[in-house]
Amino acid sequence: ARLLMVHRDANLRVLKQEEYSHFGCCDHCSSATTQLESIVEFDLALCFECYRYRVFVSRHEATRVFFLSAKDIAGLRCHRKTNPISPNFSPMKLYLASDVHQAALKKHGTSGAVMC
């Protein structure tokens, strides 16, 4: 659960407006923003920058950059997102970058063998 602390004399009506429904701090970079993306599978709330560029790794990126096979990432938790190219395509599987990095370390042995 996410909590927002407010002063006891604050006007709560303002916070209940639609434009403030996604207001808060990013769990990754701690920046305050009004555009948080909630990721229920990982209990995260992320700003756009962290959601798009920092926290997640696609299946394609995990295999090409970290040299992991489908078998290596099969046990990792993933966030499914509608494919941005076409909603008719299968959904994208996004993995936490830290989980993918740990799987790569486990497979390759050293951090020198893993491209970061």
All heavy atoms as an XYZ file, in Angstrom:
922
protein
N       0.834     -1.180      0.000
C       0.000      0.000      0.000
C       0.878      1.243      0.000
O       1.921      1.262      0.621
C      -0.904      0.002      1.224
N       0.446      2.250     -0.700
C       1.173      3.510     -0.767
C       0.464      4.523      0.100
O      -0.750      4.638      0.076
C       1.244      4.007     -2.195
C       1.957      3.023     -3.105
C       2.151      3.605     -4.461
N       2.980      4.784     -4.456
C       4.305      4.788     -4.386
N       4.939      3.656     -4.266
N       4.991      5.910     -4.410
N       1.219      5.251      0.879
C       0.658      6.264      1.761
C       1.173      7.633      1.353
O       2.330      7.786      0.985
C       1.046      5.984      3.213
C       0.597      4.649      3.786
C       1.161      4.467      5.185
C      -0.913      4.567      3.817
N       0.301      8.607      1.441
C       0.677      9.987      1.196
C       0.365     10.767      2.450
O      -0.778     10.805      2.894
C      -0.109     10.557      0.005
C       0.117     12.017     -0.329
C       1.560     12.220     -0.791
C      -0.839     12.460     -1.425
N       1.403     11.344      3.041
C       1.195     12.107      4.264
C       0.844     13.542      3.897
O       1.509     14.162      3.074
C       2.454     12.076      5.127
C       2.757     10.697      5.642
S       4.197     10.678      6.722
C       3.595     11.621      8.098
N      -0.223     14.036      4.504
C      -0.650     15.413      4.278
C      -0.903     16.071      5.624
O      -1.144     15.407      6.632
C      -1.924     15.483      3.407
C      -1.659     14.958      2.015
C      -3.058     14.711      4.037
N      -0.860     17.363      5.626
C      -1.126     18.115      6.838
C      -2.598     17.965      7.206
O      -3.464     17.846      6.344
C      -0.776     19.594      6.618
C      -0.777     20.391      7.885
N      -1.911     20.980      8.369
C       0.223     20.673      8.756
C      -1.630     21.616      9.488
N      -0.326     21.443      9.749
N      -2.903     17.974      8.485
C      -4.282     17.745      8.926
C      -5.241     18.824      8.441
O      -6.439     18.595      8.347
C      -4.344     17.622     10.442
C      -4.020     18.895     11.160
C      -4.256     18.753     12.663
N      -3.916     19.988     13.311
C      -2.919     20.164     14.154
N      -2.164     19.136     14.471
N      -2.677     21.325     14.686
N      -4.727     20.014      8.120
C      -5.572     21.094      7.635
C      -5.604     21.171      6.107
O      -6.154     22.116      5.543
C      -5.089     22.436      8.197
C      -5.208     22.483      9.714
O      -6.112     21.808     10.259
O      -4.398     23.180     10.348
N      -5.015     20.202      5.440
C      -4.952     20.230      3.973
C      -6.333     20.021      3.364
O      -7.197     19.355      3.935
C      -4.006     19.140      3.474
N      -6.516     20.570      2.187
C      -7.776     20.421      1.455
C      -7.707     19.105      0.672
O      -7.106     19.033     -0.401
C      -7.968     21.609      0.511
C      -9.306     21.581     -0.178
O     -10.041     20.602     -0.079
N      -9.628     22.652     -0.882
N      -8.303     18.060      1.190
C      -8.229     16.738      0.565
C      -9.006     16.662     -0.741
O      -8.766     15.778     -1.556
C      -8.730     15.681      1.547
C      -7.910     15.539      2.828
C      -8.504     14.461      3.715
C      -6.468     15.237      2.526
N      -9.927     17.580     -0.939
C     -10.711     17.592     -2.175
C      -9.781     17.737     -3.381
O      -9.996     17.132     -4.429
C     -11.721     18.739     -2.134
C     -12.613     18.824     -3.340
C     -13.647     19.925     -3.161
N     -13.069     21.204     -2.776
C     -12.665     22.142     -3.655
N     -12.795     21.927     -4.937
N     -12.160     23.272     -3.232
N      -8.705     18.509     -3.241
C      -7.763     18.719     -4.337
C      -7.058     17.415     -4.691
O      -6.873     17.080     -5.854
C      -6.732     19.809     -3.964
C      -5.644     19.925     -5.008
C      -7.433     21.136     -3.755
N      -6.664     16.649     -3.689
C      -5.956     15.393     -3.941
C      -6.845     14.340     -4.590
O      -6.348     13.426     -5.240
C      -5.376     14.844     -2.637
C      -4.241     15.653     -2.034
C      -3.838     15.062     -0.699
C      -3.063     15.740     -2.966
N      -8.138     14.444     -4.415
C      -9.055     13.457     -4.983
C      -9.404     13.754     -6.436
O     -10.040     12.946     -7.084
C     -10.339     13.397     -4.147
C     -10.086     12.826     -2.767
C     -11.347     12.804     -1.950
C     -11.079     12.296     -0.544
N     -12.273     12.335      0.291
N      -8.973     14.878     -6.959
C      -9.235     15.203     -8.354
C      -8.467     14.252     -9.255
O      -7.404     13.755     -8.911
C      -8.844     16.648     -8.657
C      -9.710     17.660     -7.953
C      -9.224     19.077     -8.207
O      -8.261     19.306     -8.917
N      -9.919     20.026     -7.608
N      -9.002     14.025    -10.432
C      -8.404     13.084    -11.385
C      -6.953     13.428    -11.720
O      -6.115     12.550    -11.855
C      -9.237     13.051    -12.671
C      -8.747     12.053    -13.688
C      -8.800     10.619    -13.212
O      -9.703     10.274    -12.430
O      -7.934      9.837    -13.619
N      -6.627     14.710    -11.833
C      -5.278     15.097    -12.225
C      -4.228     14.757    -11.172
O      -3.044     14.701    -11.453
C      -5.229     16.585    -12.543
C      -5.588     17.463    -11.365
C      -5.880     18.888    -11.779
O      -6.897     19.113    -12.428
O      -5.062     19.748    -11.439
N      -4.648     14.494     -9.933
C      -3.707     14.147     -8.875
C      -3.759     12.664     -8.499
O      -3.130     12.249     -7.549
C      -3.967     14.990     -7.627
C      -3.661     16.443     -7.827
C      -4.674     17.365     -7.996
C      -2.345     16.879     -7.873
C      -4.389     18.710     -8.202
C      -2.047     18.214     -8.069
C      -3.070     19.118     -8.235
O      -2.786     20.434     -8.441
N      -4.481     11.870     -9.256
C      -4.629     10.460     -8.892
C      -3.326      9.674     -9.040
O      -3.162      8.639     -8.428
C      -5.726      9.808     -9.729
O      -5.370      9.821    -11.096
N      -2.402     10.157     -9.850
C      -1.129      9.463    -10.046
C       0.032     10.250     -9.457
O       1.165     10.110     -9.878
C      -0.875      9.218    -11.536
C      -1.897      8.338    -12.160
N      -2.038      7.017    -11.823
C      -2.854      8.582    -13.079
C      -3.016      6.487    -12.522
N      -3.537      7.416    -13.284
N      -0.246     11.091     -8.486
C       0.787     11.926     -7.892
C       1.549     11.150     -6.819
O       0.978     10.378     -6.067
C       0.169     13.174     -7.260
C       1.180     14.080     -6.636
C       1.962     14.901     -7.426
C       1.374     14.095     -5.271
C       2.911     15.741     -6.862
C       2.312     14.920     -4.696
C       3.084     15.744     -5.494
N       2.853     11.369     -6.752
C       3.664     10.735     -5.720
C       5.120     10.721     -6.110
O       5.542     11.405     -7.043
N       5.907      9.917     -5.413
C       7.340      9.803     -5.681
C       7.632      8.466     -6.354
O       7.060      7.436     -5.997
C       8.131      9.888     -4.385
S       8.076     11.506     -3.625
N       8.543      8.509     -7.296
C       8.975      7.307     -7.998
C       9.728      6.400     -7.023
O      10.554      6.869     -6.240
C       9.872      7.704     -9.164
S      10.614      6.310    -10.029
N       9.449      5.111     -7.056
C      10.118      4.161     -6.164
C      11.572      3.915     -6.555
O      12.349      3.410     -5.756
C       9.374      2.824     -6.146
C       8.060      2.904     -5.406
O       7.904      3.801     -4.558
O       7.178      2.068     -5.687
N      11.945      4.249     -7.776
C      13.320      3.995     -8.224
C      14.219      5.222     -8.034
O      15.278      5.129     -7.435
C      13.323      3.565     -9.686
C      14.667      3.190    -10.201
N      15.303      2.033     -9.812
C      15.506      3.809    -11.052
C      16.475      1.960    -10.415
N      16.619      3.034    -11.175
N      13.790      6.385     -8.521
C      14.648      7.582     -8.463
C      14.193      8.599     -7.420
O      14.866      9.599     -7.211
C      14.721      8.248     -9.830
S      13.181      9.034    -10.357
N      13.062      8.367     -6.792
C      12.513      9.218     -5.726
C      12.101     10.612     -6.181
O      11.912     11.494     -5.356
C      13.496      9.351     -4.559
O      13.781      8.080     -4.034
N      11.954     10.829     -7.477
C      11.514     12.147     -7.927
C      10.000     12.260     -7.782
O       9.271     11.301     -8.000
C      11.921     12.390     -9.387
O      11.229     11.506    -10.235
N       9.538     13.444     -7.403
C       8.105     13.691     -7.272
C       7.541     13.978     -8.658
O       8.110     14.729     -9.436
C       7.853     14.871     -6.347
N       6.421     13.348     -8.968
C       5.819     13.509    -10.287
C       4.314     13.335    -10.197
O       3.802     12.756     -9.248
C       6.412     12.502    -11.292
O       5.815     12.709    -12.567
C       6.176     11.076    -10.863
N       3.632     13.816    -11.216
C       2.180     13.626    -11.285
C       1.830     12.525    -12.273
O       0.660     12.293    -12.545
C       1.473     14.930    -11.706
O       1.998     15.345    -12.973
C       1.672     16.011    -10.673
N       2.827     11.860    -12.833
C       2.584     10.825    -13.833
C       3.207      9.496    -13.436
O       4.070      8.976    -14.118
C       3.132     11.270    -15.193
C       2.492     12.508    -15.745
C       1.016     12.318    -16.003
O       0.587     11.288    -16.494
N       0.220     13.301    -15.645
N       2.782      8.949    -12.319
C       3.307      7.650    -11.888
C       2.609      6.522    -12.611
O       1.396      6.556    -12.842
C       3.105      7.467    -10.389
C       4.051      8.222     -9.471
C       3.666      7.968     -8.025
C       5.487      7.835     -9.710
N       3.367      5.525    -12.969
C       2.841      4.305    -13.571
C       2.894      3.219    -12.502
O       3.950      2.927    -11.963
C       3.695      3.902    -14.769
C       3.199      2.713    -15.521
C       1.961      2.989    -16.347
O       1.787      4.125    -16.809
O       1.161      2.057    -16.515
N       1.760      2.647    -12.175
C       1.704      1.629    -11.132
C       1.915      0.248    -11.738
O       1.226     -0.141    -12.678
C       0.349      1.696    -10.432
O       0.285      0.732     -9.428
N       2.885     -0.493    -11.206
C       3.193     -1.843    -11.666
C       2.803     -2.795    -10.541
O       3.543     -2.983     -9.582
C       4.697     -2.004    -12.003
C       5.200     -0.853    -12.854
C       4.954     -3.351    -12.638
C       4.508     -0.685    -14.176
N       1.639     -3.387    -10.661
C       1.069     -4.203     -9.590
C       1.897     -5.460     -9.339
O       2.107     -5.847     -8.194
C      -0.393     -4.573     -9.927
C      -0.984     -5.468     -8.866
C      -1.222     -3.311    -10.102
N       2.415     -6.079    -10.392
C       3.167     -7.330    -10.245
C       4.384     -7.181     -9.338
O       4.784     -8.124     -8.671
C       3.652     -7.850    -11.615
C       2.558     -8.237    -12.552
C       2.092     -7.093    -13.438
O       2.449     -5.927    -13.160
O       1.377     -7.353    -14.404
N       4.987     -6.004     -9.340
C       6.195     -5.775     -8.554
C       5.966     -4.804     -7.411
O       6.913     -4.432     -6.726
C       7.315     -5.250     -9.456
C       7.704     -6.211    -10.540
C       7.336     -5.988    -11.848
C       8.423     -7.351    -10.246
C       7.696     -6.874    -12.855
C       8.785     -8.238    -11.236
C       8.412     -8.001    -12.543
N       4.739     -4.360     -7.203
C       4.394     -3.385     -6.169
C       5.280     -2.145     -6.291
O       5.903     -1.705     -5.335
C       4.512     -4.003     -4.777
C       3.874     -3.127     -3.698
O       2.937     -2.380     -4.028
O       4.324     -3.181     -2.544
N       5.329     -1.586     -7.504
C       6.143     -0.414     -7.792
C       5.285      0.705     -8.359
O       4.288      0.454     -9.025
C       7.217     -0.739     -8.839
C       8.368     -1.630     -8.437
C       9.213     -1.960     -9.653
C       9.222     -0.955     -7.384
N       5.697      1.922     -8.105
C       5.142      3.098     -8.757
C       6.324      3.851     -9.346
O       7.240      4.243     -8.620
C       4.382      3.962     -7.762
N       6.344      4.005    -10.669
C       7.512      4.548    -11.355
C       7.157      5.756    -12.201
O       6.084      5.814    -12.793
C       8.125      3.486    -12.268
C       8.548      2.181    -11.606
C       8.904      1.154    -12.654
C       9.713      2.428    -10.680
N       8.101      6.699    -12.282
C       7.936      7.820    -13.199
C       8.169      7.294    -14.623
O       8.631      6.167    -14.826
C       8.917      8.936    -12.855
S      10.653      8.530    -13.096
N       7.859      8.121    -15.614
C       7.975      7.681    -17.005
C       9.405      7.285    -17.358
O       9.631      6.269    -18.014
C       7.491      8.782    -17.957
C       7.691      8.427    -19.398
C       6.836      7.538    -20.026
C       8.755      8.945    -20.109
C       7.026      7.186    -21.350
C       8.947      8.604    -21.435
C       8.089      7.724    -22.065
N      10.376      8.086    -16.946
C      11.775      7.809    -17.286
C      12.233      6.453    -16.741
O      12.864      5.675    -17.454
C      12.686      8.913    -16.761
C      12.500     10.234    -17.452
C      12.939     10.200    -18.903
O      13.984      9.597    -19.198
O      12.222     10.768    -19.746
N      11.934      6.180    -15.487
C      12.343      4.902    -14.888
C      11.575      3.739    -15.502
O      12.134      2.679    -15.765
C      12.141      4.933    -13.375
S      13.297      6.042    -12.536
N      10.281      3.945    -15.749
C       9.467      2.882    -16.338
C       9.968      2.538    -17.734
O      10.055      1.375    -18.107
C       8.006      3.330    -16.395
C       7.080      2.319    -17.011
C       6.720      1.177    -16.310
C       6.573      2.501    -18.286
C       5.870      0.240    -16.856
C       5.719      1.571    -18.848
C       5.377      0.444    -18.139
O       4.533     -0.485    -18.693
N      10.315      3.542    -18.495
C      10.693      3.316    -19.885
C      12.154      2.921    -20.061
O      12.476      2.085    -20.892
C      10.406      4.590    -20.687
C      10.780      4.530    -22.143
C       9.899      3.534    -22.888
N      10.233      3.488    -24.280
C      11.043      2.585    -24.829
N      11.590      1.655    -24.082
N      11.307      2.605    -26.109
N      13.064      3.502    -19.281
C      14.486      3.349    -19.585
C      15.346      2.701    -18.516
O      16.442      2.250    -18.820
C      15.099      4.722    -19.896
C      14.445      5.405    -21.062
C      13.659      6.526    -20.878
C      14.595      4.909    -22.347
C      13.044      7.153    -21.952
C      13.988      5.526    -23.422
C      13.219      6.647    -23.221
O      12.604      7.258    -24.281
N      14.928      2.650    -17.263
C      15.861      2.249    -16.211
C      15.553      0.929    -15.532
O      16.457      0.194    -15.178
C      15.924      3.338    -15.141
C      16.461      4.633    -15.658
C      16.603      5.634    -14.550
N      16.963      6.929    -15.111
C      16.387      8.054    -14.791
N      15.435      8.070    -13.889
N      16.756      9.174    -15.348
N      14.307      0.621    -15.286
C      13.963     -0.475    -14.390
C      13.729     -1.793    -15.113
O      14.092     -2.845    -14.609
C      12.726     -0.089    -13.547
C      12.263     -1.233    -12.680
C      13.035      1.118    -12.695
N      13.185     -1.748    -16.312
C      12.797     -2.976    -16.999
C      13.686     -3.297    -18.191
O      14.258     -2.421    -18.823
C      11.349     -2.884    -17.479
C      10.356     -2.897    -16.367
C       9.662     -1.752    -16.028
C      10.122     -4.045    -15.637
C       8.749     -1.752    -15.003
C       9.212     -4.059    -14.606
C       8.524     -2.911    -14.289
N      13.779     -4.591    -18.471
C      14.510     -5.109    -19.619
C      13.544     -5.999    -20.388
O      12.861     -6.844    -19.795
C      15.734     -5.940    -19.148
C      16.418     -6.614    -20.310
C      16.697     -5.070    -18.381
N      13.481     -5.830    -21.695
C      12.596     -6.670    -22.508
C      13.218     -8.052    -22.690
O      14.415     -8.254    -22.464
C      12.355     -6.020    -23.873
O      13.554     -6.014    -24.619
N      12.420     -8.998    -23.132
C      12.920    -10.352    -23.387
C      13.998    -10.310    -24.462
O      15.038    -10.962    -24.369
C      11.779    -11.269    -23.813
C      12.212    -12.700    -24.063
C      11.108    -13.538    -24.664
N      10.596    -12.980    -25.907
C      11.198    -13.112    -27.110
N      12.325    -13.775    -27.204
N      10.669    -12.593    -28.180
N      13.766     -9.504    -25.479
C      14.728     -9.359    -26.572
C      16.065     -8.810    -26.056
O      17.136     -9.313    -26.400
C      14.133     -8.432    -27.632
C      15.048     -8.128    -28.769
N      15.543     -9.104    -29.603
C      15.563     -6.961    -29.211
C      16.317     -8.546    -30.516
N      16.343     -7.239    -30.294
N      15.997     -7.799    -25.213
C      17.210     -7.209    -24.652
C      17.943     -8.188    -23.730
O      19.169     -8.250    -23.715
C      16.845     -5.938    -23.885
C      17.999     -5.077    -23.499
C      17.566     -3.782    -22.854
O      16.357     -3.515    -22.745
O      18.455     -3.031    -22.442
N      17.185     -8.982    -22.988
C      17.799     -9.966    -22.086
C      18.582    -11.014    -22.871
O      19.649    -11.453    -22.434
C      16.733    -10.643    -21.230
N      18.070    -11.387    -24.034
C      18.771    -12.395    -24.827
C      19.931    -11.803    -25.621
O      20.971    -12.439    -25.746
C      17.799    -13.113    -25.792
O      17.159    -12.143    -26.616
C      16.760    -13.900    -25.028
N      19.793    -10.587    -26.116
C      20.839     -9.982    -26.942
C      21.957     -9.321    -26.143
O      23.115     -9.408    -26.515
C      20.233     -8.934    -27.888
C      19.247     -9.483    -28.876
C      19.981    -10.135    -30.031
N      19.049    -10.850    -30.889
C      18.781    -10.510    -32.126
N      19.352     -9.467    -32.658
N      17.940    -11.222    -32.826
N      21.620     -8.643    -25.065
C      22.626     -7.904    -24.298
C      23.260     -8.774    -23.214
O      24.471     -8.769    -23.025
C      22.013     -6.631    -23.671
C      23.004     -5.923    -22.763
C      21.529     -5.692    -24.764
N      22.423     -9.539    -22.515
C      22.912    -10.345    -21.399
C      23.199    -11.795    -21.794
O      23.616    -12.590    -20.967
C      21.903    -10.312    -20.252
C      21.780     -8.959    -19.601
C      20.802     -8.069    -19.997
C      22.655     -8.576    -18.599
C      20.691     -6.825    -19.402
C      22.556     -7.344    -17.998
C      21.576     -6.462    -18.406
N      22.956    -12.143    -23.045
C      23.214    -13.483    -23.577
C      22.516    -14.575    -22.777
O      23.098    -15.605    -22.457
C      24.722    -13.755    -23.653
C      25.455    -12.725    -24.465
C      26.269    -11.792    -23.846
C      25.304    -12.672    -25.838
C      26.944    -10.832    -24.575
C      25.969    -11.714    -26.577
C      26.791    -10.789    -25.953
N      21.254    -14.338    -22.450
C      20.461    -15.320    -21.730
C      19.524    -16.022    -22.699
O      19.025    -15.415    -23.651
C      19.639    -14.641    -20.628
C      20.446    -13.984    -19.506
C      19.525    -13.216    -18.581
C      21.226    -15.022    -18.734
N      19.271    -17.277    -22.448
C      18.325    -18.027    -23.270
C      16.933    -17.908    -22.671
O      16.755    -17.417    -21.552
C      18.746    -19.498    -23.331
O      18.650    -20.075    -22.040
N      15.953    -18.370    -23.412
C      14.573    -18.361    -22.911
C      14.469    -19.200    -21.646
O      13.705    -18.881    -20.736
C      13.621    -18.879    -23.986
N      15.264    -20.259    -21.567
C      15.269    -21.123    -20.382
C      15.810    -20.368    -19.160
O      15.321    -20.547    -18.048
C      16.130    -22.353    -20.674
C      16.225    -23.330    -19.544
C      17.125    -24.494    -19.943
C      17.478    -25.333    -18.738
N      18.434    -26.382    -19.075
N      16.803    -19.503    -19.375
C      17.404    -18.744    -18.270
C      16.432    -17.738    -17.658
O      16.469    -17.483    -16.454
C      18.651    -17.991    -18.735
C      19.760    -18.915    -19.188
O      19.897    -20.016    -18.606
O      20.495    -18.549    -20.131
N      15.582    -17.147    -18.469
C      14.661    -16.129    -17.962
C      13.258    -16.666    -17.708
O      12.385    -15.922    -17.280
C      14.593    -14.905    -18.913
C      14.112    -15.312    -20.297
C      15.923    -14.192    -18.967
C      13.890    -14.143    -21.229
N      13.066    -17.964    -17.916
C      11.736    -18.551    -17.753
C      11.207    -18.429    -16.332
O      10.011    -18.246    -16.123
C      11.750    -20.013    -18.178
N      12.052    -18.484    -15.337
C      11.603    -18.434    -13.952
C      11.477    -17.036    -13.380
O      11.050    -16.866    -12.245
N      11.829    -16.005    -14.153
C      11.784    -14.632    -13.655
C      10.377    -14.057    -13.744
O       9.629    -14.362    -14.677
C      12.749    -13.745    -14.457
C      14.213    -14.144    -14.465
C      15.015    -13.184    -15.330
C      14.768    -14.170    -13.056
N      10.045    -13.205    -12.765
C       8.742    -12.527    -12.817
C       8.768    -11.516    -13.957
O       9.805    -10.929    -14.253
C       8.470    -11.768    -11.522
C       8.372    -12.633    -10.312
C       8.108    -11.806     -9.077
N       9.185    -10.812     -8.888
C       9.114     -9.776     -8.088
N       8.035     -9.563     -7.365
N      10.113     -8.933     -7.966
N       7.627    -11.322    -14.598
C       7.578    -10.361    -15.696
C       6.310     -9.510    -15.626
O       5.315     -9.904    -15.028
C       7.682    -11.050    -17.044
S       6.250    -12.035    -17.480
N       6.413     -8.349    -16.227
C       5.283     -7.431    -16.367
C       4.883     -7.475    -17.834
O       5.704     -7.240    -18.713
C       5.721     -6.026    -15.954
C       4.748     -4.948    -16.308
N       3.477     -4.910    -15.808
C       4.883     -3.863    -17.118
C       2.866     -3.843    -16.295
N       3.693     -3.202    -17.086
N       3.636     -7.821    -18.098
C       3.164     -7.882    -19.478
C       2.553     -6.548    -19.857
O       1.763     -5.981    -19.119
C       2.140     -8.995    -19.652
C       2.737    -10.364    -19.464
C       1.664    -11.436    -19.584
N       2.195    -12.718    -19.263
C       2.689    -13.563    -20.165
N       2.689    -13.239    -21.436
N       3.168    -14.725    -19.797
N       2.965     -6.067    -21.029
C       2.479     -4.781    -21.512
C       2.031     -4.942    -22.956
O       2.644     -5.690    -23.722
C       3.600     -3.742    -21.414
C       3.178     -2.376    -21.829
C       4.316     -1.398    -21.693
C       3.845     -0.041    -22.200
N       4.915      0.896    -22.325
N       0.985     -4.236    -23.327
C       0.507     -4.275    -24.702
C       1.634     -3.872    -25.645
O       2.342     -2.905    -25.398
C      -0.684     -3.316    -24.884
O      -1.691     -3.660    -23.945
C      -1.250     -3.402    -26.284
N       1.778     -4.607    -26.723
C       2.834     -4.340    -27.680
C       2.618     -2.969    -28.314
O       1.542     -2.698    -28.830
C       2.840     -5.429    -28.755
C       4.111     -5.433    -29.547
O       4.542     -4.413    -30.045
N       4.713     -6.610    -29.654
N       3.633     -2.081    -28.262
C       3.449     -0.733    -28.798
C       3.365     -0.677    -30.322
O       2.850      0.287    -30.879
C       4.681      0.026    -28.294
C       5.691     -1.017    -28.050
C       4.943     -2.251    -27.663
N       3.839     -1.708    -30.999
C       3.785     -1.731    -32.461
C       2.370     -2.025    -32.927
O       1.843     -1.348    -33.804
C       4.782     -2.756    -33.028
C       6.206     -2.334    -32.657
C       4.630     -2.902    -34.533
C       7.261     -3.341    -32.987
N       1.759     -3.028    -32.328
C       0.380     -3.372    -32.664
C      -0.239     -4.128    -31.499
O       0.356     -5.075    -30.993
C       0.328     -4.236    -33.919
O      -0.987     -4.713    -34.124
N      -1.435     -3.750    -31.090
C      -2.082     -4.490    -30.007
C      -2.458     -5.917    -30.399
O      -2.751     -6.745    -29.551
C      -3.331     -3.665    -29.694
C      -3.476     -2.678    -30.773
C      -2.193     -2.600    -31.521
N      -2.406     -6.226    -31.699
C      -2.704     -7.581    -32.160
C      -1.535     -8.536    -31.949
O      -1.704     -9.746    -31.984
C      -3.086     -7.563    -33.643
C      -4.358     -6.788    -33.881
O      -5.259     -6.771    -33.034
N      -4.445     -6.128    -35.013
N      -0.328     -7.991    -31.768
C       0.841     -8.818    -31.503
C       0.781     -9.311    -30.058
O       0.075     -8.763    -29.226
C       2.130     -8.043    -31.716
C       2.387     -7.636    -33.149
C       3.321     -6.666    -33.437
C       1.712     -8.214    -34.207
C       3.581     -6.283    -34.736
C       1.946     -7.841    -35.511
C       2.888     -6.870    -35.779
N       1.570    -10.329    -29.753
C       1.599    -10.826    -28.376
C       2.173     -9.748    -27.461
O       2.995     -8.930    -27.878
C       2.425    -12.108    -28.279
O       3.752    -11.854    -28.668
N       1.728     -9.715    -26.199
C       2.203     -8.665    -25.286
C       3.700     -8.787    -25.010
O       4.269     -9.871    -25.052
C       1.397     -8.885    -24.016
C       0.688    -10.167    -24.166
C       0.763    -10.600    -25.577
N       4.317     -7.637    -24.731
C       5.731     -7.623    -24.382
C       5.884     -8.154    -22.966
O       5.038     -7.904    -22.113
C       6.290     -6.201    -24.416
C       6.348     -5.595    -25.761
S       7.261     -4.022    -25.798
C       6.812     -3.208    -24.313
N       6.972     -8.851    -22.733
C       7.320     -9.292    -21.386
C       8.492     -8.447    -20.924
O       9.552     -8.447    -21.541
C       7.707    -10.763    -21.370
C       6.559    -11.703    -21.610
C       7.012    -13.138    -21.501
C       5.858    -14.081    -21.674
N       6.295    -15.487    -21.573
N       8.271     -7.709    -19.839
C       9.316     -6.860    -19.283
C       9.765     -7.435    -17.954
O       8.944     -7.725    -17.089
C       8.791     -5.438    -19.099
C       8.293     -4.747    -20.366
C       7.672     -3.406    -20.017
C       9.428     -4.578    -21.355
N      11.061     -7.601    -17.795
C      11.650     -8.168    -16.587
C      12.381     -7.076    -15.819
O      12.901     -6.136    -16.419
C      12.632     -9.282    -16.955
C      12.012    -10.399    -17.747
C      12.035    -10.392    -19.134
C      11.387    -11.458    -17.105
C      11.444    -11.407    -19.867
C      10.802    -12.479    -17.834
C      10.834    -12.453    -19.211
O      10.247    -13.462    -19.925
N      12.450     -7.214    -14.508
C      13.233     -6.269    -13.716
C      14.700     -6.400    -14.113
O      15.235     -7.511    -14.192
C      13.095     -6.563    -12.219
C      11.851     -6.056    -11.528
C      11.848     -6.493    -10.070
C      11.740     -4.555    -11.620
N      15.350     -5.280    -14.360
C      16.752     -5.293    -14.783
C      17.634     -5.970    -13.738
O      18.571     -6.699    -14.079
C      17.226     -3.871    -15.052
N      17.328     -5.756    -12.463
C      18.138     -6.383    -11.412
C      18.006     -7.903    -11.437
O      18.991     -8.618    -11.232
C      17.742     -5.837    -10.043
O      16.371     -6.043     -9.798
N      16.805     -8.417    -11.722
C      16.611     -9.870    -11.822
C      17.363    -10.441    -13.019
O      17.981    -11.505    -12.931
C      15.123    -10.216    -11.947
C      14.337     -9.959    -10.681
O      14.964     -9.685     -9.628
O      13.091    -10.024    -10.741
N      17.320     -9.732    -14.143
C      18.019    -10.186    -15.350
C      19.528    -10.161    -15.115
O      20.248    -11.088    -15.496
C      17.634     -9.315    -16.566
C      18.490     -9.652    -17.774
C      16.163     -9.494    -16.901
N      20.000     -9.130    -14.453
C      21.434     -9.041    -14.163
C      21.879    -10.184    -13.252
O      22.946    -10.784    -13.470
C      21.745     -7.685    -13.516
C      23.199     -7.386    -13.444
N      23.946     -7.649    -12.328
C      24.054     -6.879    -14.369
C      25.193     -7.305    -12.548
N      25.293     -6.830    -13.776
N      21.078    -10.525    -12.250
C      21.400    -11.647    -11.362
C      21.413    -12.971    -12.128
O      22.280    -13.819    -11.896
C      20.408    -11.718    -10.203
C      20.586    -10.623     -9.174
C      21.959    -10.684     -8.510
O      22.480    -11.738     -8.202
N      22.544     -9.515     -8.318
N      20.453    -13.152    -13.040
C      20.421    -14.377    -13.843
C      21.647    -14.464    -14.744
O      22.212    -15.547    -14.938
C      19.142    -14.415    -14.679
N      22.092    -13.324    -15.282
C      23.286    -13.306    -16.126
C      24.538    -13.619    -15.308
O      25.418    -14.351    -15.761
C      23.424    -11.949    -16.808
N      24.612    -13.078    -14.094
C      25.750    -13.399    -13.221
C      25.778    -14.879    -12.878
O      26.839    -15.508    -12.841
C      25.687    -12.577    -11.941
C      26.084    -11.111    -12.035
C      25.828    -10.410    -10.714
C      27.543    -10.991    -12.433
N      24.594    -15.430    -12.636
C      24.504    -16.853    -12.305
C      24.958    -17.717    -13.485
O      25.661    -18.710    -13.310
C      23.065    -17.190    -11.923
C      22.854    -18.597    -11.480
C      21.405    -18.808    -11.063
C      21.149    -20.246    -10.681
N      19.748    -20.470    -10.319
N      24.585    -17.304    -14.690
C      24.935    -18.095    -15.873
C      26.403    -17.916    -16.266
O      27.093    -18.881    -16.568
C      24.050    -17.695    -17.055
C      24.381    -18.449    -18.321
C      23.452    -18.105    -19.447
C      23.790    -18.943    -20.681
N      22.822    -18.750    -21.743
N      26.891    -16.670    -16.282
C      28.228    -16.380    -16.796
C      29.300    -16.365    -15.722
O      30.490    -16.372    -16.051
C      28.223    -15.049    -17.545
C      27.236    -15.031    -18.684
N      27.296    -15.899    -19.740
C      26.157    -14.245    -18.888
C      26.312    -15.643    -20.576
N      25.593    -14.644    -20.079
N      28.926    -16.282    -14.465
C      29.895    -16.379    -13.386
C      30.458    -15.080    -12.872
O      30.519    -14.875    -11.669
N      30.878    -14.168    -13.723
C      31.493    -12.927    -13.257
C      30.796    -11.732    -13.897
O      30.194    -11.842    -14.961
C      32.985    -12.860    -13.632
O      33.095    -12.843    -15.056
C      33.746    -14.044    -13.074
N      30.927    -10.595    -13.231
C      30.293     -9.388    -13.772
C      31.051     -8.893    -14.997
O      30.514     -8.164    -15.811
C      30.220     -8.287    -12.711
O      31.510     -7.963    -12.272
N      32.303     -9.287    -15.163
C      33.067     -8.910    -16.349
C      32.530     -9.547    -17.618
O      32.674     -9.003    -18.704
N      31.895    -10.695    -17.467
C      31.326    -11.390    -18.621
C      29.946    -10.863    -18.983
O      29.429    -11.168    -20.041
C      31.246    -12.884    -18.339
N      29.378    -10.066    -18.105
C      28.029     -9.536    -18.323
C      28.135     -8.094    -18.795
O      28.783     -7.281    -18.143
C      27.192     -9.594    -17.010
C      25.823     -8.993    -17.242
C      27.091    -11.030    -16.536
N      27.518     -7.793    -19.899
C      27.512     -6.410    -20.381
C      26.459     -5.649    -19.612
O      25.312     -6.053    -19.554
C      27.199     -6.366    -21.878
C      28.228     -7.040    -22.725
S      27.766     -7.006    -24.453
C      27.905     -5.284    -24.824
N      26.827     -4.518    -19.002
C      25.875     -3.723    -18.226
C      25.587     -2.422    -18.917
O      26.381     -1.832    -19.533
C      26.412     -3.446    -16.835
S      26.651     -4.954    -15.910
